[in-house]
């Protein structure tokens, strides 16, 4: 089982995902369905946007 290590760019994306969730997702996947979903979740509620952004960043 491999141990995951965080790169400096991942740490920056995580910080941005907490402050501005769509920006963190955009840096990870660009303009695509995950970005659109994150924008909608952030509009509906800030916390769901953060959770989705962290999920996208940490699973890719």
C-alpha positions as CSV (number, residue, x, y, z in Angstrom):
1,X,0.0,0.0,0.0
2,X,1.5,3.3,-1.1
3,X,1.5,6.3,1.2
4,X,0.2,9.5,-0.4
5,X,2.4,12.6,-0.1
6,X,1.2,16.1,-0.6
7,X,3.0,18.3,-3.0
8,X,3.3,22.1,-2.4
9,X,0.8,22.7,-5.2
10,X,-1.7,20.4,-3.5
11,X,-1.3,22.4,-0.3
12,X,-2.0,25.6,-2.2
13,X,-5.1,24.1,-3.8
14,X,-6.4,22.9,-0.4
15,X,-6.0,26.4,1.0
16,X,-7.7,27.9,-2.0
17,X,-10.5,25.3,-1.7
18,X,-11.2,26.4,1.8
19,X,-11.1,30.1,0.9
20,X,-12.7,30.0,-2.6
21,X,-13.8,26.5,-3.4
22,X,-14.4,26.9,-7.2
23,X,-10.8,28.3,-7.6
24,X,-9.3,25.2,-6.0
25,X,-11.4,22.9,-8.2
26,X,-10.5,25.0,-11.3
27,X,-6.8,24.6,-10.6
28,X,-7.2,20.8,-10.2
29,X,-9.5,20.0,-13.2
30,X,-10.0,23.1,-15.2
31,X,-13.4,24.1,-16.7
32,X,-15.5,20.9,-16.6
33,X,-18.4,19.2,-14.9
34,X,-16.7,19.1,-11.4
35,X,-16.1,22.9,-11.6
36,X,-19.8,23.6,-12.6
37,X,-21.0,21.3,-9.8
38,X,-18.7,23.1,-7.3
39,X,-20.0,26.5,-8.4
40,X,-23.6,25.4,-7.8
41,X,-22.8,23.8,-4.5
42,X,-20.9,27.0,-3.4
43,X,-23.9,29.1,-4.4
44,X,-26.3,26.8,-2.4
45,X,-24.0,26.8,0.6
46,X,-20.4,27.6,1.3
47,X,-19.7,24.4,3.4
48,X,-20.9,22.0,0.7
49,X,-18.7,23.8,-1.8
50,X,-15.7,23.3,0.5
51,X,-16.4,19.6,1.0
52,X,-16.8,19.0,-2.7
53,X,-13.6,21.0,-3.5
54,X,-11.6,19.0,-1.0
55,X,-13.0,15.8,-2.3
56,X,-12.1,16.6,-5.9
57,X,-8.6,17.8,-4.9
58,X,-7.8,14.9,-2.6
59,X,-9.1,12.1,-4.9
60,X,-7.2,13.1,-8.1
